[in-house]
Amino acid sequence: MVQDDAVIGCTGELLIGTRGAAGPGEILVRVRGGSETFLAWSREPLPKGATVLVIESRGCRTVDVIAWADPLDALDGGALGAG
């Protein structure tokens, strides 16, 4: 199976939640100038609509993902205006 290196490091949204070791979900990823879907596996179950980060490609349009929160979303805005 050939890995799809272009998708590694991309974020996406789960269209179908993952079930951990019990089964994959489905992710929509913006990659190569468009949007593509992949089967998504995770160690622990993740809900539909969760934002995830692709950490590995298994080939055959299947990836491993982890939950993802954009670190810039954590900024409260107050630090930007300080000074």
C-alpha positions in Angstrom: 0.0 0.0 0.0 1.3 3.4 -1.0 1.1 6.2 1.6 -0.5 9.5 0.7 2.1 11.9 2.2 0.1 15.0 1.0 -2.6 14.4 3.6 -0.3 13.9 6.6 -0.4 17.1 8.8 -3.7 18.3 7.4 -6.7 18.9 9.6 -10.2 17.9 8.8 -13.7 17.4 10.2 -15.2 14.0 11.0 -18.2 13.3 8.9 -18.7 10.0 10.8 -17.3 9.6 14.3 -14.6 7.1 15.0 -15.0 4.1 17.4 -11.4 3.6 18.5 -10.3 0.1 17.9 -13.9 -1.0 17.1 -13.9 0.8 13.8 -13.1 3.8 11.6 -15.0 7.0 10.9 -14.8 9.2 7.9 -13.0 12.5 7.6 -13.3 15.4 5.1 -9.8 16.9 4.4 -8.9 20.0 2.4 -5.9 18.8 0.3 -4.5 19.3 -3.2 -6.7 22.3 -3.8 -10.0 20.5 -3.0 -11.7 18.4 -0.5 -11.4 14.6 -0.2 -12.8 12.0 2.1 -10.8 9.2 3.9 -11.5 6.4 6.3 -10.2 7.7 9.7 -8.9 5.5 12.5 -8.2 6.8 16.0 -7.0 5.2 19.3 -10.1 6.5 21.2 -13.6 7.2 19.9 -14.0 10.7 18.5 -17.5 12.3 17.8 -19.0 13.4 14.5 -18.0 17.0 13.8 -14.7 16.8 15.7 -11.7 18.6 14.2 -8.9 16.2 13.8 -5.2 16.1 12.6 -4.0 13.4 10.2 -0.9 11.9 11.7 -0.4 8.9 9.4 -1.5 7.5 6.1 -2.2 3.8 5.9 -2.7 3.9 2.1 -5.9 3.0 0.3 -7.5 6.3 1.4 -7.2 5.4 5.0 -5.6 7.6 7.7 -4.9 7.7 11.4 -6.1 10.9 13.2 -6.0 12.5 16.6 -8.3 15.2 18.2 -7.1 18.7 17.2 -7.6 22.1 18.7 -6.0 25.1 16.9 -3.6 26.6 19.4 -4.4 30.1 18.0 -8.0 29.6 19.2 -6.7 29.6 22.8 -5.6 33.2 22.5 -7.9 35.4 24.5 -7.3 38.5 22.4 -6.1 40.5 25.5 -2.5 39.6 24.9 -2.6 41.0 21.3 -3.7 44.4 22.4 -1.3 44.7 25.4 1.3 47.3 25.2 
